[in-house]
Amino acid sequence: MKTIPILLSSVNSVKGFVNAVNKYDFEVNLIVGNHVVDAKSIMGIFSLDLSKPIKTEIHSDDCDKFLTEINEFVK
């Protein structure tokens, strides 16, 4: 498992991030405070406070391609 901070500052960035996450079979969770949402859920993401960086847990050790794809969102 890897943990990284991301910043999703616009509707288009949320859409791009969700599209990237949905290409992979492993789980990705977004955590803000006590709230944990599935990163594959666009509605779940919009329930979070997007004004600050979001802790992202990637449940895979083989995620280098995914990390490259979401590099624009990494804070």
N, CA, C, O and CB atoms as a CASP TS submission, in Angstrom:
PFRMAT TS
TARGET T0000
AUTHOR 0000-0000-0000
METHOD Language model
MODEL 1
PARENT N/A
ATOM      1  N   MET     1       0.843  -1.179   0.000  1.00  0.00           N
ATOM      2  CA  MET     1       0.000   0.000   0.000  1.00  0.00           C
ATOM      3  C   MET     1       0.887   1.241   0.000  1.00  0.00           C
ATOM      4  O   MET     1       1.914   1.288   0.677  1.00  0.00           O
ATOM      5  CB  MET     1      -0.959  -0.001   1.219  1.00  0.00           C
ATOM      6  N   LYS     2       0.470   2.244  -0.773  1.00  0.00           N
ATOM      7  CA  LYS     2       1.173   3.518  -0.818  1.00  0.00           C
ATOM      8  C   LYS     2       0.200   4.627  -0.459  1.00  0.00           C
ATOM      9  O   LYS     2      -0.992   4.540  -0.756  1.00  0.00           O
ATOM     10  CB  LYS     2       1.802   3.763  -2.215  1.00  0.00           C
ATOM     11  N   THR     3       0.709   5.664   0.179  1.00  0.00           N
ATOM     12  CA  THR     3      -0.101   6.815   0.555  1.00  0.00           C
ATOM     13  C   THR     3       0.539   8.071  -0.017  1.00  0.00           C
ATOM     14  O   THR     3       1.730   8.318   0.170  1.00  0.00           O
ATOM     15  CB  THR     3      -0.248   6.920   2.100  1.00  0.00           C
ATOM     16  N   ILE     4      -0.284   8.873  -0.729  1.00  0.00           N
ATOM     17  CA  ILE     4       0.195  10.124  -1.313  1.00  0.00           C
ATOM     18  C   ILE     4      -0.865  11.205  -1.119  1.00  0.00           C
ATOM     19  O   ILE     4      -2.051  10.896  -1.009  1.00  0.00           O
ATOM     20  CB  ILE     4       0.532   9.944  -2.824  1.00  0.00           C
ATOM     21  N   PRO     5      -0.447  12.467  -1.078  1.00  0.00           N
ATOM     22  CA  PRO     5      -1.435  13.558  -1.050  1.00  0.00           C
ATOM     23  C   PRO     5      -1.756  14.003  -2.477  1.00  0.00           C
ATOM     24  O   PRO     5      -0.861  14.094  -3.317  1.00  0.00           O
ATOM     25  CB  PRO     5      -0.908  14.763  -0.212  1.00  0.00           C
ATOM     26  N   ILE     6      -3.038  14.280  -2.751  1.00  0.00           N
ATOM     27  CA  ILE     6      -3.430  14.811  -4.047  1.00  0.00           C
ATOM     28  C   ILE     6      -4.270  16.064  -3.835  1.00  0.00           C
ATOM     29  O   ILE     6      -4.791  16.302  -2.745  1.00  0.00           O
ATOM     30  CB  ILE     6      -4.211  13.753  -4.871  1.00  0.00           C
ATOM     31  N   LEU     7      -4.391  16.854  -4.884  1.00  0.00           N
ATOM     32  CA  LEU     7      -5.236  18.041  -4.848  1.00  0.00           C
ATOM     33  C   LEU     7      -6.125  18.023  -6.086  1.00  0.00           C
ATOM     34  O   LEU     7      -5.640  18.012  -7.218  1.00  0.00           O
ATOM     35  CB  LEU     7      -4.379  19.353  -4.783  1.00  0.00           C
ATOM     36  N   LEU     8      -7.426  18.019  -5.851  1.00  0.00           N
ATOM     37  CA  LEU     8      -8.416  18.032  -6.924  1.00  0.00           C
ATOM     38  C   LEU     8      -9.145  19.366  -6.842  1.00  0.00           C
ATOM     39  O   LEU     8     -10.108  19.514  -6.090  1.00  0.00           O
ATOM     40  CB  LEU     8      -9.419  16.814  -6.815  1.00  0.00           C
ATOM     41  N   SER     9      -8.675  20.333  -7.623  1.00  0.00           N
ATOM     42  CA  SER     9      -9.132  21.711  -7.449  1.00  0.00           C
ATOM     43  C   SER     9     -10.255  22.137  -8.389  1.00  0.00           C
ATOM     44  O   SER     9     -10.731  23.269  -8.303  1.00  0.00           O
ATOM     45  CB  SER     9      -7.986  22.628  -7.630  1.00  0.00           C
ATOM     46  N   SER    10     -10.688  21.247  -9.289  1.00  0.00           N
ATOM     47  CA  SER    10     -11.761  21.620 -10.222  1.00  0.00           C
ATOM     48  C   SER    10     -12.585  20.392 -10.591  1.00  0.00           C
ATOM     49  O   SER    10     -12.190  19.256 -10.330  1.00  0.00           O
ATOM     50  CB  SER    10     -11.176  22.279 -11.499  1.00  0.00           C
ATOM     51  N   VAL    11     -13.724  20.644 -11.197  1.00  0.00           N
ATOM     52  CA  VAL    11     -14.584  19.543 -11.652  1.00  0.00           C
ATOM     53  C   VAL    11     -13.834  18.690 -12.673  1.00  0.00           C
ATOM     54  O   VAL    11     -13.919  17.463 -12.642  1.00  0.00           O
ATOM     55  CB  VAL    11     -15.906  20.090 -12.267  1.00  0.00           C
ATOM     56  N   ASN    12     -13.104  19.335 -13.572  1.00  0.00           N
ATOM     57  CA  ASN    12     -12.355  18.585 -14.586  1.00  0.00           C
ATOM     58  C   ASN    12     -11.252  17.734 -13.975  1.00  0.00           C
ATOM     59  O   ASN    12     -10.981  16.637 -14.463  1.00  0.00           O
ATOM     60  CB  ASN    12     -11.756  19.537 -15.604  1.00  0.00           C
ATOM     61  N   SER    13     -10.613  18.219 -12.917  1.00  0.00           N
ATOM     62  CA  SER    13      -9.578  17.413 -12.276  1.00  0.00           C
ATOM     63  C   SER    13     -10.181  16.196 -11.582  1.00  0.00           C
ATOM     64  O   SER    13      -9.585  15.118 -11.594  1.00  0.00           O
ATOM     65  CB  SER    13      -8.793  18.258 -11.269  1.00  0.00           C
ATOM     66  N   VAL    14     -11.363  16.358 -10.976  1.00  0.00           N
ATOM     67  CA  VAL    14     -12.044  15.214 -10.360  1.00  0.00           C
ATOM     68  C   VAL    14     -12.403  14.186 -11.431  1.00  0.00           C
ATOM     69  O   VAL    14     -12.180  12.991 -11.241  1.00  0.00           O
ATOM     70  CB  VAL    14     -13.319  15.674  -9.600  1.00  0.00           C
ATOM     71  N   LYS    15     -12.957  14.642 -12.553  1.00  0.00           N
ATOM     72  CA  LYS    15     -13.308  13.724 -13.646  1.00  0.00           C
ATOM     73  C   LYS    15     -12.084  13.000 -14.176  1.00  0.00           C
ATOM     74  O   LYS    15     -12.130  11.790 -14.400  1.00  0.00           O
ATOM     75  CB  LYS    15     -13.992  14.483 -14.783  1.00  0.00           C
ATOM     76  N   GLY    16     -10.980  13.726 -14.382  1.00  0.00           N
ATOM     77  CA  GLY    16      -9.755  13.108 -14.877  1.00  0.00           C
ATOM     78  C   GLY    16      -9.189  12.093 -13.909  1.00  0.00           C
ATOM     79  O   GLY    16      -8.722  11.029 -14.317  1.00  0.00           O
ATOM     80  N   PHE    17      -9.231  12.418 -12.623  1.00  0.00           N
ATOM     81  CA  PHE    17      -8.726  11.499 -11.604  1.00  0.00           C
ATOM     82  C   PHE    17      -9.574  10.230 -11.551  1.00  0.00           C
ATOM     83  O   PHE    17      -9.032   9.125 -11.532  1.00  0.00           O
ATOM     84  CB  PHE    17      -8.705  12.181 -10.226  1.00  0.00           C
ATOM     85  N   VAL    18     -10.894  10.380 -11.528  1.00  0.00           N
ATOM     86  CA  VAL    18     -11.788   9.218 -11.472  1.00  0.00           C
ATOM     87  C   VAL    18     -11.610   8.339 -12.711  1.00  0.00           C
ATOM     88  O   VAL    18     -11.597   7.113 -12.599  1.00  0.00           O
ATOM     89  CB  VAL    18     -13.260   9.672 -11.349  1.00  0.00           C
ATOM     90  N   ASN    19     -11.475   8.944 -13.873  1.00  0.00           N
ATOM     91  CA  ASN    19     -11.241   8.166 -15.104  1.00  0.00           C
ATOM     92  C   ASN    19      -9.948   7.373 -15.011  1.00  0.00           C
ATOM     93  O   ASN    19      -9.895   6.222 -15.443  1.00  0.00           O
ATOM     94  CB  ASN    19     -11.196   9.094 -16.331  1.00  0.00           C
ATOM     95  N   ALA    20      -8.903   7.978 -14.450  1.00  0.00           N
ATOM     96  CA  ALA    20      -7.623   7.272 -14.285  1.00  0.00           C
ATOM     97  C   ALA    20      -7.751   6.118 -13.301  1.00  0.00           C
ATOM     98  O   ALA    20      -7.265   5.020 -13.571  1.00  0.00           O
ATOM     99  CB  ALA    20      -6.532   8.243 -13.810  1.00  0.00           C
ATOM    100  N   VAL    21      -8.398   6.352 -12.165  1.00  0.00           N
ATOM    101  CA  VAL    21      -8.535   5.318 -11.132  1.00  0.00           C
ATOM    102  C   VAL    21      -9.336   4.124 -11.656  1.00  0.00           C
ATOM    103  O   VAL    21      -9.012   2.976 -11.350  1.00  0.00           O
ATOM    104  CB  VAL    21      -9.214   5.902  -9.874  1.00  0.00           C
ATOM    105  N   ASN    22     -10.360   4.386 -12.429  1.00  0.00           N
ATOM    106  CA  ASN    22     -11.231   3.310 -12.910  1.00  0.00           C
ATOM    107  C   ASN    22     -10.571   2.388 -13.928  1.00  0.00           C
ATOM    108  O   ASN    22     -11.150   1.361 -14.280  1.00  0.00           O
ATOM    109  CB  ASN    22     -12.463   3.899 -13.515  1.00  0.00           C
ATOM    110  N   LYS    23      -9.395   2.718 -14.405  1.00  0.00           N
ATOM    111  CA  LYS    23      -8.661   1.852 -15.332  1.00  0.00           C
ATOM    112  C   LYS    23      -7.965   0.700 -14.612  1.00  0.00           C
ATOM    113  O   LYS    23      -7.496  -0.240 -15.255  1.00  0.00           O
ATOM    114  CB  LYS    23      -7.636   2.668 -16.106  1.00  0.00           C
ATOM    115  N   TYR    24      -7.894   0.767 -13.282  1.00  0.00           N
ATOM    116  CA  TYR    24      -7.107  -0.202 -12.511  1.00  0.00           C
ATOM    117  C   TYR    24      -8.001  -1.035 -11.600  1.00  0.00           C
ATOM    118  O   TYR    24      -9.047  -0.577 -11.141  1.00  0.00           O
ATOM    119  CB  TYR    24      -6.035   0.517 -11.679  1.00  0.00           C
ATOM    120  N   ASP    25      -7.562  -2.278 -11.348  1.00  0.00           N
ATOM    121  CA  ASP    25      -8.346  -3.222 -10.546  1.00  0.00           C
ATOM    122  C   ASP    25      -8.166  -3.034  -9.041  1.00  0.00           C
ATOM    123  O   ASP    25      -9.028  -3.454  -8.269  1.00  0.00           O
ATOM    124  CB  ASP    25      -7.973  -4.632 -10.917  1.00  0.00           C
ATOM    125  N   PHE    26      -7.084  -2.425  -8.611  1.00  0.00           N
ATOM    126  CA  PHE    26      -6.854  -2.300  -7.172  1.00  0.00           C
ATOM    127  C   PHE    26      -7.698  -1.178  -6.575  1.00  0.00           C
ATOM    128  O   PHE    26      -8.197  -0.304  -7.285  1.00  0.00           O
ATOM    129  CB  PHE    26      -5.370  -2.049  -6.890  1.00  0.00           C
ATOM    130  N   GLU    27      -7.844  -1.225  -5.248  1.00  0.00           N
ATOM    131  CA  GLU    27      -8.637  -0.219  -4.531  1.00  0.00           C
ATOM    132  C   GLU    27      -7.816   1.035  -4.281  1.00  0.00           C
ATOM    133  O   GLU    27      -6.614   0.976  -4.021  1.00  0.00           O
ATOM    134  CB  GLU    27      -9.155  -0.783  -3.197  1.00  0.00           C
ATOM    135  N   VAL    28      -8.498   2.167  -4.368  1.00  0.00           N
ATOM    136  CA  VAL    28      -7.898   3.457  -4.021  1.00  0.00           C
ATOM    137  C   VAL    28      -8.919   4.177  -3.153  1.00  0.00           C
ATOM    138  O   VAL    28     -10.070   4.349  -3.554  1.00  0.00           O
ATOM    139  CB  VAL    28      -7.513   4.310  -5.312  1.00  0.00           C
ATOM    140  N   ASN    29      -8.502   4.594  -1.973  1.00  0.00           N
ATOM    141  CA  ASN    29      -9.380   5.321  -1.055  1.00  0.00           C
ATOM    142  C   ASN    29      -8.877   6.734  -0.854  1.00  0.00           C
ATOM    143  O   ASN    29      -7.671   6.982  -0.842  1.00  0.00           O
ATOM    144  CB  ASN    29      -9.481   4.598   0.294  1.00  0.00           C
ATOM    145  N   LEU    30      -9.819   7.668  -0.695  1.00  0.00           N
ATOM    146  CA  LEU    30      -9.495   9.049  -0.372  1.00  0.00           C
ATOM    147  C   LEU    30      -9.946   9.304   1.059  1.00  0.00           C
ATOM    148  O   LEU    30     -11.053   8.927   1.443  1.00  0.00           O
ATOM    149  CB  LEU    30     -10.172  10.050  -1.373  1.00  0.00           C
ATOM    150  N   ILE    31      -9.087   9.945   1.847  1.00  0.00           N
ATOM    151  CA  ILE    31      -9.359  10.133   3.273  1.00  0.00           C
ATOM    152  C   ILE    31      -9.210  11.610   3.631  1.00  0.00           C
ATOM    153  O   ILE    31      -8.170  12.222   3.390  1.00  0.00           O
ATOM    154  CB  ILE    31      -8.404   9.261   4.140  1.00  0.00           C
ATOM    155  N   VAL    32     -10.262  12.163   4.206  1.00  0.00           N
ATOM    156  CA  VAL    32     -10.242  13.521   4.742  1.00  0.00           C
ATOM    157  C   VAL    32     -10.841  13.430   6.141  1.00  0.00           C
ATOM    158  O   VAL    32     -12.033  13.161   6.295  1.00  0.00           O
ATOM    159  CB  VAL    32     -11.041  14.546   3.818  1.00  0.00           C
ATOM    160  N   GLY    33     -10.016  13.655   7.153  1.00  0.00           N
ATOM    161  CA  GLY    33     -10.488  13.512   8.527  1.00  0.00           C
ATOM    162  C   GLY    33     -10.944  12.093   8.782  1.00  0.00           C
ATOM    163  O   GLY    33     -10.182  11.145   8.592  1.00  0.00           O
ATOM    164  N   ASN    34     -12.196  11.942   9.217  1.00  0.00           N
ATOM    165  CA  ASN    34     -12.762  10.613   9.480  1.00  0.00           C
ATOM    166  C   ASN    34     -13.507  10.044   8.289  1.00  0.00           C
ATOM    167  O   ASN    34     -14.036   8.935   8.368  1.00  0.00           O
ATOM    168  CB  ASN    34     -13.690  10.673  10.662  1.00  0.00           C
ATOM    169  N   HIS    35     -13.561  10.773   7.192  1.00  0.00           N
ATOM    170  CA  HIS    35     -14.306  10.340   6.013  1.00  0.00           C
ATOM    171  C   HIS    35     -13.400   9.591   5.047  1.00  0.00           C
ATOM    172  O   HIS    35     -12.335  10.078   4.667  1.00  0.00           O
ATOM    173  CB  HIS    35     -14.948  11.543   5.311  1.00  0.00           C
ATOM    174  N   VAL    36     -13.838   8.400   4.655  1.00  0.00           N
ATOM    175  CA  VAL    36     -13.126   7.582   3.682  1.00  0.00           C
ATOM    176  C   VAL    36     -14.087   7.295   2.541  1.00  0.00           C
ATOM    177  O   VAL    36     -15.189   6.793   2.762  1.00  0.00           O
ATOM    178  CB  VAL    36     -12.582   6.255   4.322  1.00  0.00           C
ATOM    179  N   VAL    37     -13.666   7.617   1.312  1.00  0.00           N
ATOM    180  CA  VAL    37     -14.510   7.330   0.153  1.00  0.00           C
ATOM    181  C   VAL    37     -13.709   6.558  -0.884  1.00  0.00           C
ATOM    182  O   VAL    37     -12.483   6.656  -0.946  1.00  0.00           O
ATOM    183  CB  VAL    37     -15.074   8.637  -0.460  1.00  0.00           C
ATOM    184  N   ASP    38     -14.416   5.796  -1.686  1.00  0.00           N
ATOM    185  CA  ASP    38     -13.842   5.055  -2.799  1.00  0.00           C
ATOM    186  C   ASP    38     -13.471   6.065  -3.884  1.00  0.00           C
ATOM    187  O   ASP    38     -14.322   6.842  -4.317  1.00  0.00           O
ATOM    188  CB  ASP    38     -14.840   3.965  -3.343  1.00  0.00           C
ATOM    189  N   ALA    39     -12.229   6.066  -4.322  1.00  0.00           N
ATOM    190  CA  ALA    39     -11.771   7.028  -5.330  1.00  0.00           C
ATOM    191  C   ALA    39     -12.396   6.782  -6.697  1.00  0.00           C
ATOM    192  O   ALA    39     -12.266   7.618  -7.591  1.00  0.00           O
ATOM    193  CB  ALA    39     -10.262   6.977  -5.448  1.00  0.00           C
ATOM    194  N   LYS    40     -13.065   5.660  -6.873  1.00  0.00           N
ATOM    195  CA  LYS    40     -13.740   5.374  -8.134  1.00  0.00           C
ATOM    196  C   LYS    40     -15.141   5.975  -8.171  1.00  0.00           C
ATOM    197  O   LYS    40     -15.832   5.873  -9.184  1.00  0.00           O
ATOM    198  CB  LYS    40     -13.814   3.871  -8.360  1.00  0.00           C
ATOM    199  N   SER    41     -15.563   6.596  -7.082  1.00  0.00           N
ATOM    200  CA  SER    41     -16.898   7.183  -6.961  1.00  0.00           C
ATOM    201  C   SER    41     -16.832   8.700  -7.089  1.00  0.00           C
ATOM    202  O   SER    41     -16.374   9.384  -6.174  1.00  0.00           O
ATOM    203  CB  SER    41     -17.542   6.791  -5.620  1.00  0.00           C
ATOM    204  N   ILE    42     -17.285   9.218  -8.213  1.00  0.00           N
ATOM    205  CA  ILE    42     -17.249  10.666  -8.414  1.00  0.00           C
ATOM    206  C   ILE    42     -18.139  11.382  -7.398  1.00  0.00           C
ATOM    207  O   ILE    42     -17.787  12.465  -6.931  1.00  0.00           O
ATOM    208  CB  ILE    42     -17.689  11.019  -9.843  1.00  0.00           C
ATOM    209  N   MET    43     -19.275  10.800  -7.053  1.00  0.00           N
ATOM    210  CA  MET    43     -20.164  11.408  -6.060  1.00  0.00           C
ATOM    211  C   MET    43     -19.521  11.390  -4.674  1.00  0.00           C
ATOM    212  O   MET    43     -19.669  12.341  -3.907  1.00  0.00           O
ATOM    213  CB  MET    43     -21.519  10.673  -6.026  1.00  0.00           C
ATOM    214  N   GLY    44     -18.814  10.320  -4.357  1.00  0.00           N
ATOM    215  CA  GLY    44     -18.113  10.249  -3.081  1.00  0.00           C
ATOM    216  C   GLY    44     -17.050  11.325  -2.971  1.00  0.00           C
ATOM    217  O   GLY    44     -16.892  11.939  -1.916  1.00  0.00           O
ATOM    218  N   ILE    45     -16.319  11.558  -4.051  1.00  0.00           N
ATOM    219  CA  ILE    45     -15.274  12.580  -4.044  1.00  0.00           C
ATOM    220  C   ILE    45     -15.880  13.965  -3.834  1.00  0.00           C
ATOM    221  O   ILE    45     -15.330  14.776  -3.090  1.00  0.00           O
ATOM    222  CB  ILE    45     -14.473  12.542  -5.357  1.00  0.00           C
ATOM    223  N   PHE    46     -17.008  14.237  -4.487  1.00  0.00           N
ATOM    224  CA  PHE    46     -17.624  15.551  -4.334  1.00  0.00           C
ATOM    225  C   PHE    46     -18.203  15.771  -2.936  1.00  0.00           C
ATOM    226  O   PHE    46     -18.576  16.894  -2.598  1.00  0.00           O
ATOM    227  CB  PHE    46     -18.712  15.729  -5.368  1.00  0.00           C
ATOM    228  N   SER    47     -18.285  14.723  -2.123  1.00  0.00           N
ATOM    229  CA  SER    47     -18.748  14.891  -0.746  1.00  0.00           C
ATOM    230  C   SER    47     -17.610  15.337   0.181  1.00  0.00           C
ATOM    231  O   SER    47     -17.846  15.653   1.347  1.00  0.00           O
ATOM    232  CB  SER    47     -19.360  13.583  -0.233  1.00  0.00           C
ATOM    233  N   LEU    48     -16.382  15.361  -0.338  1.00  0.00           N
ATOM    234  CA  LEU    48     -15.216  15.742   0.463  1.00  0.00           C
ATOM    235  C   LEU    48     -14.907  17.222   0.323  1.00  0.00           C
ATOM    236  O   LEU    48     -15.359  17.872  -0.620  1.00  0.00           O
ATOM    237  CB  LEU    48     -13.999  14.919   0.058  1.00  0.00           C
ATOM    238  N   ASP    49     -14.139  17.752   1.262  1.00  0.00           N
ATOM    239  CA  ASP    49     -13.633  19.117   1.181  1.00  0.00           C
ATOM    240  C   ASP    49     -12.459  19.108   0.201  1.00  0.00           C
ATOM    241  O   ASP    49     -11.381  18.607   0.518  1.00  0.00           O
ATOM    242  CB  ASP    49     -13.200  19.664   2.601  1.00  0.00           C
ATOM    243  N   LEU    50     -12.678  19.666  -0.992  1.00  0.00           N
ATOM    244  CA  LEU    50     -11.660  19.625  -2.040  1.00  0.00           C
ATOM    245  C   LEU    50     -10.741  20.843  -2.025  1.00  0.00           C
ATOM    246  O   LEU    50      -9.921  21.011  -2.927  1.00  0.00           O
ATOM    247  CB  LEU    50     -12.323  19.513  -3.389  1.00  0.00           C
ATOM    248  N   SER    51     -10.870  21.683  -1.020  1.00  0.00           N
ATOM    249  CA  SER    51     -10.040  22.886  -0.964  1.00  0.00           C
ATOM    250  C   SER    51      -8.654  22.610  -0.387  1.00  0.00           C
ATOM    251  O   SER    51      -7.779  23.474  -0.439  1.00  0.00           O
ATOM    252  CB  SER    51     -10.732  23.953  -0.138  1.00  0.00           C
ATOM    253  N   LYS    52      -8.448  21.420   0.158  1.00  0.00           N
ATOM    254  CA  LYS    52      -7.181  21.052   0.778  1.00  0.00           C
ATOM    255  C   LYS    52      -6.690  19.740   0.175  1.00  0.00           C
ATOM    256  O   LYS    52      -7.476  18.999  -0.416  1.00  0.00           O
ATOM    257  CB  LYS    52      -7.329  20.929   2.319  1.00  0.00           C
ATOM    258  N   PRO    53      -5.399  19.446   0.317  1.00  0.00           N
ATOM    259  CA  PRO    53      -4.900  18.147  -0.166  1.00  0.00           C
ATOM    260  C   PRO    53      -5.628  16.977   0.493  1.00  0.00           C
ATOM    261  O   PRO    53      -6.038  17.049   1.652  1.00  0.00           O
ATOM    262  CB  PRO    53      -3.394  18.028   0.094  1.00  0.00           C
ATOM    263  N   ILE    54      -5.774  15.917  -0.262  1.00  0.00           N
ATOM    264  CA  ILE    54      -6.508  14.725   0.173  1.00  0.00           C
ATOM    265  C   ILE    54      -5.531  13.558   0.285  1.00  0.00           C
ATOM    266  O   ILE    54      -4.752  13.297  -0.632  1.00  0.00           O
ATOM    267  CB  ILE    54      -7.670  14.384  -0.818  1.00  0.00           C
ATOM    268  N   LYS    55      -5.580  12.865   1.409  1.00  0.00           N
ATOM    269  CA  LYS    55      -4.751  11.673   1.610  1.00  0.00           C
ATOM    270  C   LYS    55      -5.307  10.558   0.737  1.00  0.00           C
ATOM    271  O   LYS    55      -6.494  10.241   0.803  1.00  0.00           O
ATOM    272  CB  LYS    55      -4.717  11.242   3.120  1.00  0.00           C
ATOM    273  N   THR    56      -4.446   9.970  -0.077  1.00  0.00           N
ATOM    274  CA  THR    56      -4.853   8.933  -1.016  1.00  0.00           C
ATOM    275  C   THR    56      -4.125   7.641  -0.690  1.00  0.00           C
ATOM    276  O   THR    56      -2.895   7.601  -0.681  1.00  0.00           O
ATOM    277  CB  THR    56      -4.572   9.364  -2.472  1.00  0.00           C
ATOM    278  N   GLU    57      -4.886   6.579  -0.420  1.00  0.00           N
ATOM    279  CA  GLU    57      -4.307   5.268  -0.131  1.00  0.00           C
ATOM    280  C   GLU    57      -4.499   4.366  -1.342  1.00  0.00           C
ATOM    281  O   GLU    57      -5.627   4.103  -1.760  1.00  0.00           O
ATOM    282  CB  GLU    57      -4.953   4.635   1.140  1.00  0.00           C
ATOM    283  N   ILE    58      -3.396   3.898  -1.897  1.00  0.00           N
ATOM    284  CA  ILE    58      -3.409   3.009  -3.058  1.00  0.00           C
ATOM    285  C   ILE    58      -3.095   1.613  -2.550  1.00  0.00           C
ATOM    286  O   ILE    58      -2.011   1.371  -2.020  1.00  0.00           O
ATOM    287  CB  ILE    58      -2.379   3.467  -4.166  1.00  0.00           C
ATOM    288  N   HIS    59      -4.031   0.701  -2.708  1.00  0.00           N
ATOM    289  CA  HIS    59      -3.894  -0.651  -2.163  1.00  0.00           C
ATOM    290  C   HIS    59      -3.252  -1.586  -3.177  1.00  0.00           C
ATOM    291  O   HIS    59      -3.845  -2.578  -3.600  1.00  0.00           O
ATOM    292  CB  HIS    59      -5.259  -1.199  -1.735  1.00  0.00           C
ATOM    293  N   SER    60      -2.030  -1.244  -3.554  1.00  0.00           N
ATOM    294  CA  SER    60      -1.257  -2.062  -4.482  1.00  0.00           C
ATOM    295  C   SER    60       0.198  -1.654  -4.355  1.00  0.00           C
ATOM    296  O   SER    60       0.511  -0.484  -4.134  1.00  0.00           O
ATOM    297  CB  SER    60      -1.765  -1.902  -5.956  1.00  0.00           C
ATOM    298  N   ASP    61       1.083  -2.626  -4.495  1.00  0.00           N
ATOM    299  CA  ASP    61       2.507  -2.313  -4.508  1.00  0.00           C
ATOM    300  C   ASP    61       3.007  -2.126  -5.939  1.00  0.00           C
ATOM    301  O   ASP    61       4.108  -1.622  -6.159  1.00  0.00           O
ATOM    302  CB  ASP    61       3.304  -3.421  -3.806  1.00  0.00           C
ATOM    303  N   ASP    62       2.188  -2.536  -6.909  1.00  0.00           N
ATOM    304  CA  ASP    62       2.540  -2.433  -8.320  1.00  0.00           C
ATOM    305  C   ASP    62       1.683  -1.335  -8.958  1.00  0.00           C
ATOM    306  O   ASP    62       0.782  -1.614  -9.749  1.00  0.00           O
ATOM    307  CB  ASP    62       2.340  -3.805  -9.053  1.00  0.00           C
ATOM    308  N   CYS    63       1.979  -0.087  -8.599  1.00  0.00           N
ATOM    309  CA  CYS    63       1.131   1.019  -9.059  1.00  0.00           C
ATOM    310  C   CYS    63       1.923   2.140  -9.718  1.00  0.00           C
ATOM    311  O   CYS    63       1.450   3.274  -9.781  1.00  0.00           O
ATOM    312  CB  CYS    63       0.344   1.580  -7.899  1.00  0.00           C
ATOM    313  N   ASP    64       3.114   1.841 -10.206  1.00  0.00           N
ATOM    314  CA  ASP    64       3.949   2.881 -10.801  1.00  0.00           C
ATOM    315  C   ASP    64       3.298   3.524 -12.023  1.00  0.00           C
ATOM    316  O   ASP    64       3.378   4.739 -12.201  1.00  0.00           O
ATOM    317  CB  ASP    64       5.293   2.304 -11.187  1.00  0.00           C
ATOM    318  N   LYS    65       2.657   2.719 -12.861  1.00  0.00           N
ATOM    319  CA  LYS    65       1.979   3.262 -14.043  1.00  0.00           C
ATOM    320  C   LYS    65       0.836   4.195 -13.618  1.00  0.00           C
ATOM    321  O   LYS    65       0.643   5.259 -14.206  1.00  0.00           O
ATOM    322  CB  LYS    65       1.436   2.111 -14.937  1.00  0.00           C
ATOM    323  N   PHE    66       0.091   3.785 -12.600  1.00  0.00           N
ATOM    324  CA  PHE    66      -0.998   4.607 -12.075  1.00  0.00           C
ATOM    325  C   PHE    66      -0.457   5.925 -11.512  1.00  0.00           C
ATOM    326  O   PHE    66      -1.021   6.987 -11.775  1.00  0.00           O
ATOM    327  CB  PHE    66      -1.774   3.838 -10.987  1.00  0.00           C
ATOM    328  N   LEU    67       0.619   5.862 -10.747  1.00  0.00           N
ATOM    329  CA  LEU    67       1.215   7.067 -10.170  1.00  0.00           C
ATOM    330  C   LEU    67       1.679   8.033 -11.256  1.00  0.00           C
ATOM    331  O   LEU    67       1.560   9.248 -11.100  1.00  0.00           O
ATOM    332  CB  LEU    67       2.390   6.697  -9.265  1.00  0.00           C
ATOM    333  N   THR    68       2.206   7.500 -12.349  1.00  0.00           N
ATOM    334  CA  THR    68       2.613   8.350 -13.470  1.00  0.00           C
ATOM    335  C   THR    68       1.382   9.020 -14.082  1.00  0.00           C
ATOM    336  O   THR    68       1.422  10.198 -14.440  1.00  0.00           O
ATOM    337  CB  THR    68       3.376   7.522 -14.544  1.00  0.00           C
ATOM    338  N   GLU    69       0.304   8.274 -14.198  1.00  0.00           N
ATOM    339  CA  GLU    69      -0.909   8.795 -14.814  1.00  0.00           C
ATOM    340  C   GLU    69      -1.560   9.899 -13.987  1.00  0.00           C
ATOM    341  O   GLU    69      -2.144  10.827 -14.546  1.00  0.00           O
ATOM    342  CB  GLU    69      -1.893   7.675 -15.028  1.00  0.00           C
ATOM    343  N   ILE    70      -1.464   9.807 -12.661  1.00  0.00           N
ATOM    344  CA  ILE    70      -2.108  10.822 -11.801  1.00  0.00           C
ATOM    345  C   ILE    70      -1.118  11.870 -11.305  1.00  0.00           C
ATOM    346  O   ILE    70      -1.437  12.637 -10.398  1.00  0.00           O
ATOM    347  CB  ILE    70      -2.777  10.150 -10.601  1.00  0.00           C
ATOM    348  N   ASN    71       0.067  11.912 -11.882  1.00  0.00           N
ATOM    349  CA  ASN    71       1.114  12.821 -11.427  1.00  0.00           C
ATOM    350  C   ASN    71       0.666  14.282 -11.360  1.00  0.00           C
ATOM    351  O   ASN    71       1.106  15.023 -10.480  1.00  0.00           O
ATOM    352  CB  ASN    71       2.302  12.708 -12.333  1.00  0.00           C
ATOM    353  N   GLU    72      -0.194  14.697 -12.269  1.00  0.00           N
ATOM    354  CA  GLU    72      -0.654  16.105 -12.268  1.00  0.00           C
ATOM    355  C   GLU    72      -1.471  16.462 -11.027  1.00  0.00           C
ATOM    356  O   GLU    72      -1.608  17.641 -10.701  1.00  0.00           O
ATOM    357  CB  GLU    72      -1.491  16.378 -13.513  1.00  0.00           C
ATOM    358  N   PHE    73      -2.016  15.457 -10.330  1.00  0.00           N
ATOM    359  CA  PHE    73      -2.840  15.698  -9.152  1.00  0.00           C
ATOM    360  C   PHE    73      -2.060  15.603  -7.847  1.00  0.00           C
ATOM    361  O   PHE    73      -2.542  16.040  -6.802  1.00  0.00           O
ATOM    362  CB  PHE    73      -3.979  14.723  -9.126  1.00  0.00           C
ATOM    363  N   VAL    74      -0.853  15.031  -7.902  1.00  0.00           N
ATOM    364  CA  VAL    74      -0.062  14.827  -6.694  1.00  0.00           C
ATOM    365  C   VAL    74       0.416  16.177  -6.170  1.00  0.00           C
ATOM    366  O   VAL    74       0.956  16.997  -6.912  1.00  0.00           O
ATOM    367  CB  VAL    74       1.141  13.887  -6.970  1.00  0.00           C
ATOM    368  N   LYS    75       0.209  16.381  -4.898  1.00  0.00           N
ATOM    369  CA  LYS    75       0.560  17.653  -4.252  1.00  0.00           C
ATOM    370  C   LYS    75       1.931  17.545  -3.653  1.00  0.00           C
ATOM    371  O   LYS    75       2.423  18.505  -3.060  1.00  0.00           O
ATOM    372  CB  LYS    75      -0.467  18.039  -3.170  1.00  0.00           C
TER
END
